[in-house]
Amino acid sequence: MTAAAVSALVRPPRLVAGDRVGVVAPAGPVPPAMLEAGLDVLRDWGLKPVVAPHALDAHPSGYLAGADRARADDLLDAWCDPALAAVLCARGGYGTQRMVDLVDWDAMRRAAPKAFVGYSDVTVLHEAFATRLGLATLHGPMPGTPAFLADTAGRDHLRRTLFTPEDVQVLRAPAARALVPGRAAGVTLGGCLSLLASDIGTPTGRPSAAGGILLLEDTGEEAYRLDRFLTQLLRTGWLDGVAGIALGSWEGCGPDDEVRALLLDRLGPLGVPILEDLGFGHCLPALTVPLGVPAVLDADAGTLTAELPALG
């Protein structure tokens, strides 16, 4: 049976000065001083950040931001709070898969749509928001990370995406170029490669990327591990019918030429346009990319153009 093509999702409202926004930690522990510095940036934008009750909790593991249930409840409460106009993840790390099935998705669905921002381990929630809520999200920088504080250009791109998304519908980066030439149209999806591969077959993972413009990036994975993740996507048929692929950063994944050769070897036979080095993910600067919106990928021009603003 052929999986249904990826379809456009509901776009949440844009932000305006004075909005209150929730900040949650669904994955790894958040350094308090670093988060506070990131919150100051949000305040400078005219936003009023509200940190979730358990966002700064510690967990005996050392790699989780508090208990699974607490992290799930923080997301639920922030999402269902009508006083909050958006929910931003403080950081990634690891742990989102442990909490995602504890979230009350029925209650989340009854709440009004709002902007949701994060990347890396948060890829699991991007997929869940798409499959459970039918909602477009933003793959973008997170305020409790060193990259957020260091990346002035990336922060500005996120700010414009949140407040004036029509100004940033065309995404490009200085190094962007065609790995496989061509032009394709489809709905954006994706995120961190390793998380997408591990999400296959789960209650919140989507069955296929067919018809979509797939975004892929990762960090700290050796070439053979990237090969394993890509092969998992290929063997399951998850990539069958994908319209095009945009590649972001591969920080810490080995020499650029080796990673490039691997990506061409595993993805090139799909016969679809592939744009590399678009500049999203674990890199500086990092673009904010909307997920769940119709877009045109032009590998030859080095652009990904959203046909609608990321937020309404």
C-alpha positions as CSV (number, residue, x, y, z in Angstrom):
1,M,0.0,0.0,0.0
2,T,1.4,3.4,-1.0
3,A,1.5,5.9,1.9
4,A,-0.4,9.2,1.5
5,A,1.7,12.1,0.4
6,V,2.9,14.6,3.0
7,S,0.3,17.4,3.2
8,A,0.3,21.0,4.3
9,L,-0.4,21.6,7.9
10,V,-2.2,24.4,9.9
11,R,0.0,27.4,10.4
12,P,-0.2,29.0,13.9
13,P,-0.5,32.8,14.3
14,R,2.6,35.0,14.3
15,L,3.8,36.8,17.4
16,V,3.5,40.4,18.4
17,A,5.3,42.5,20.9
18,G,4.0,41.9,24.4
19,D,3.2,38.2,23.8
20,R,3.9,35.7,26.6
21,V,5.8,32.6,25.5
22,G,6.4,29.4,27.3
23,V,9.9,27.8,27.6
24,V,10.1,24.1,28.2
25,A,12.9,21.5,28.4
26,P,11.6,18.2,26.9
27,A,15.1,16.6,26.6
28,G,18.4,17.4,28.3
29,P,19.2,19.5,31.4
30,V,19.4,23.3,30.9
31,P,22.2,25.5,32.5
32,P,20.3,28.1,34.5
33,A,22.7,31.0,33.7
34,M,22.7,30.2,30.0
35,L,18.9,30.0,29.9
36,E,18.6,33.3,31.7
37,A,20.8,35.0,29.1
38,G,18.6,33.5,26.3
39,L,15.5,34.8,28.1
40,D,17.0,38.2,28.1
41,V,17.2,38.1,24.3
42,L,13.5,37.1,24.1
43,R,12.7,40.0,26.4
44,D,14.7,42.4,24.1
45,W,12.4,41.2,21.3
46,G,9.4,42.4,23.4
47,L,8.3,39.0,24.5
48,K,7.5,37.9,28.0
49,P,9.0,34.4,28.6
50,V,7.5,32.1,31.1
51,V,9.8,29.2,32.2
52,A,8.0,25.9,32.8
53,P,8.0,24.7,36.4
54,H,10.3,21.7,35.8
55,A,12.6,23.2,33.1
56,L,15.5,23.5,35.4
57,D,15.0,20.2,37.2
58,A,17.8,17.7,37.6
59,H,17.5,13.9,37.0
60,P,19.7,11.2,38.5
61,S,20.8,10.2,34.9
62,G,22.6,13.5,34.5
63,Y,21.4,13.7,30.9
64,L,17.7,14.5,31.4
65,A,15.9,17.7,32.4
66,G,13.9,16.1,35.2
67,A,11.5,13.2,35.2
68,D,9.8,12.0,32.0
69,R,6.3,12.8,33.3
70,A,7.3,16.2,34.5
71,R,8.7,17.1,31.2
72,A,5.6,15.9,29.4
73,D,3.3,17.8,31.8
74,D,5.3,21.0,31.3
75,L,4.8,20.8,27.5
76,L,1.1,20.0,28.0
77,D,0.5,22.8,30.5
78,A,2.3,25.4,28.4
79,W,0.5,24.4,25.2
80,C,-2.9,24.4,26.8
81,D,-2.3,27.8,28.6
82,P,-4.3,30.3,26.5
83,A,-2.2,33.1,27.9
84,L,0.9,31.8,26.0
85,A,1.3,32.6,22.3
86,A,4.1,30.2,21.6
87,V,6.2,27.4,23.1
88,L,10.0,27.4,22.7
89,C,12.2,24.5,23.7
90,A,15.2,25.5,25.8
91,R,17.6,22.9,24.3
92,G,17.8,19.5,22.8
93,G,20.2,16.8,24.0
94,Y,18.4,13.5,24.6
95,G,15.1,12.5,26.2
96,T,12.3,13.6,24.0
97,Q,11.4,10.1,23.0
98,R,11.1,9.1,26.6
99,M,8.4,11.7,27.2
100,V,6.5,12.1,23.9
101,D,4.1,9.2,24.6
102,L,3.3,10.5,28.0
103,V,1.8,13.7,26.5
104,D,-2.0,14.0,26.4
105,W,-2.3,14.7,22.7
106,D,-6.1,14.8,22.9
107,A,-5.9,17.7,25.3
108,M,-3.2,19.3,23.1
109,R,-5.5,19.0,20.1
110,R,-8.2,20.9,21.8
111,A,-6.0,23.9,22.5
112,A,-5.6,26.7,20.1
113,P,-2.6,26.4,17.7
114,K,0.5,28.3,18.6
115,A,4.1,28.6,17.4
116,F,6.4,25.8,18.5
117,V,10.2,26.1,18.1
118,G,13.2,23.7,18.5
119,Y,15.5,21.4,16.7
120,S,17.9,18.4,17.3
121,D,16.2,16.0,19.7
122,V,13.1,18.1,19.4
123,T,12.7,16.5,15.9
124,V,10.6,13.9,17.7
125,L,8.1,16.6,18.8
126,H,8.0,18.1,15.3
127,E,6.9,14.8,14.0
128,A,4.4,14.4,16.8
129,F,2.9,17.8,16.2
130,A,2.5,17.0,12.5
131,T,1.0,13.5,13.0
132,R,-1.1,14.2,16.2
133,L,-2.0,17.9,15.8
134,G,-1.7,18.5,12.1
135,L,0.3,21.6,13.0
136,A,3.2,23.4,11.2
137,T,6.2,24.0,13.5
138,L,9.6,25.8,13.3
139,H,13.0,24.1,13.2
140,G,15.0,26.8,14.8
141,P,17.4,28.0,17.5
142,M,16.7,27.4,21.2
143,P,17.3,30.0,24.0
144,G,19.1,27.7,26.5
145,T,22.0,26.8,24.2
146,P,25.5,28.3,23.6
147,A,24.7,28.5,19.9
148,F,21.7,30.8,20.5
149,L,23.9,33.2,22.5
150,A,26.7,33.1,19.9
151,D,24.6,33.3,16.8
152,T,23.5,36.8,16.2
153,A,22.4,36.2,12.6
154,G,20.5,33.0,13.6
155,R,18.7,34.8,16.4
156,D,17.7,37.6,14.0
157,H,16.3,35.1,11.5
158,L,14.3,33.4,14.2
159,R,12.9,36.7,15.4
160,R,11.9,37.7,11.9
161,T,10.3,34.3,11.3
162,L,8.2,34.7,14.5
163,F,7.2,38.3,13.9
164,T,7.3,39.0,10.2
165,P,7.5,35.6,8.5
166,E,6.7,37.0,5.0
167,D,10.2,38.6,5.1
168,V,12.0,35.3,5.3
169,Q,10.1,33.0,2.9
170,V,13.2,32.5,0.7
171,L,15.9,30.6,2.6
172,R,19.5,30.6,1.2
173,A,23.0,30.3,2.6
174,P,26.4,31.4,1.2
175,A,27.6,27.8,0.7
176,A,24.4,26.3,-0.5
177,R,24.8,24.4,-3.8
178,A,23.3,21.5,-5.7
179,L,24.4,18.0,-4.7
180,V,21.9,16.7,-7.3
181,P,20.5,19.4,-9.6
182,G,16.8,20.1,-10.2
183,R,13.7,21.8,-8.8
184,A,10.9,20.2,-6.8
185,A,7.8,21.3,-4.9
186,G,6.3,19.7,-1.8
187,V,5.6,20.2,1.9
188,T,8.6,20.6,4.3
189,L,9.3,18.0,6.9
190,G,12.3,16.5,8.7
191,G,15.0,17.5,11.1
192,C,17.8,15.5,12.8
193,L,18.5,12.4,10.8
194,S,19.2,10.0,13.7
195,L,15.9,11.0,15.4
196,L,13.9,10.5,12.2
197,A,15.4,7.1,11.8
198,S,14.6,6.1,15.4
199,D,11.1,7.5,15.1
200,I,10.0,5.0,12.4
201,G,7.3,2.6,13.7
202,T,6.5,4.7,16.8
203,P,3.1,6.0,17.6
204,T,4.1,9.6,16.6
205,G,6.3,8.9,13.6
206,R,4.9,9.5,10.2
207,P,4.7,6.6,7.8
208,S,6.4,8.2,4.9
209,A,8.1,11.3,3.5
210,A,6.4,10.8,0.1
211,G,5.7,14.0,-1.7
212,G,7.6,16.1,0.8
213,I,10.7,18.3,0.8
214,L,12.8,16.5,3.4
215,L,15.2,18.4,5.6
216,L,18.1,16.4,7.0
217,E,21.0,17.4,9.4
218,D,22.8,15.9,12.3
219,T,25.8,16.3,14.6
220,G,28.5,14.2,16.1
221,E,27.8,11.0,14.1
222,E,30.5,9.2,12.3
223,A,30.0,8.4,8.6
224,Y,29.2,4.8,9.2
225,R,26.4,5.8,11.6
226,L,25.0,8.3,9.2
227,D,25.1,5.5,6.6
228,R,23.1,3.3,9.1
229,F,20.4,5.9,9.6
230,L,20.0,6.6,5.9
231,T,19.9,2.9,5.1
232,Q,17.2,2.5,7.7
233,L,15.1,5.2,6.0
234,L,15.8,3.5,2.6
235,R,15.1,-0.1,3.7
236,T,11.8,0.8,5.4
237,G,10.6,2.6,2.2
238,W,10.2,5.8,4.2
239,L,12.0,7.8,1.5
240,D,10.0,6.3,-1.4
241,G,8.4,9.2,-3.4
242,V,10.1,12.0,-1.6
243,A,10.1,15.1,-3.8
244,G,13.4,16.7,-2.9
245,I,15.9,16.9,-0.1
246,A,17.6,19.9,1.6
247,L,20.7,19.2,3.6
248,G,21.8,21.3,6.6
249,S,24.9,21.0,8.8
250,W,26.9,17.8,9.7
251,E,29.0,19.3,12.5
252,G,31.4,16.8,14.0
253,C,30.4,14.0,11.5
254,G,33.8,13.8,9.8
255,P,35.6,15.4,6.9
256,D,33.2,17.3,4.6
257,D,34.2,15.5,1.5
258,E,33.6,12.1,3.1
259,V,30.1,13.1,4.4
260,R,29.3,14.6,1.0
261,A,30.3,11.4,-0.8
262,L,28.2,9.3,1.7
263,L,25.1,11.5,1.2
264,L,25.4,11.3,-2.6
265,D,25.9,7.6,-2.5
266,R,22.9,6.9,-0.3
267,L,20.5,9.7,-1.5
268,G,21.6,10.3,-5.1
269,P,19.9,7.1,-6.4
270,L,16.5,8.5,-5.3
271,G,16.8,10.7,-8.4
272,V,15.4,13.8,-6.8
273,P,16.9,17.3,-6.4
274,I,19.2,17.6,-3.4
275,L,20.4,20.9,-2.1
276,E,23.4,20.8,0.3
277,D,24.8,23.3,2.9
278,L,21.6,25.2,3.3
279,G,22.7,26.3,6.8
280,F,20.2,24.9,9.3
281,G,20.7,22.7,12.3
282,H,23.9,22.5,14.4
283,C,25.8,25.3,12.7
284,L,26.4,29.1,13.0
285,P,24.6,30.9,11.7
286,A,21.5,28.6,11.7
287,L,18.4,29.4,9.7
288,T,14.9,28.8,11.0
289,V,13.0,26.5,8.7
290,P,9.3,26.0,8.7
291,L,8.0,22.4,8.8
292,G,4.6,21.6,7.3
293,V,4.4,24.4,4.7
294,P,4.4,24.1,0.9
295,A,7.7,25.0,-0.5
296,V,9.8,25.0,-3.7
297,L,13.3,23.6,-3.6
298,D,15.6,24.9,-6.3
299,A,18.9,23.1,-6.0
300,D,20.5,25.0,-8.9
301,A,19.6,28.4,-7.4
302,G,20.5,27.2,-3.9
303,T,17.2,28.2,-2.4
304,L,14.2,26.8,-0.5
305,T,11.2,29.0,-0.8
306,A,8.1,28.7,1.4
307,E,5.0,29.4,-0.7
308,L,3.3,30.7,2.4
309,P,4.7,32.5,5.4
310,A,5.7,30.1,8.2
311,L,3.1,31.7,10.6
312,G,-0.3,33.2,9.7
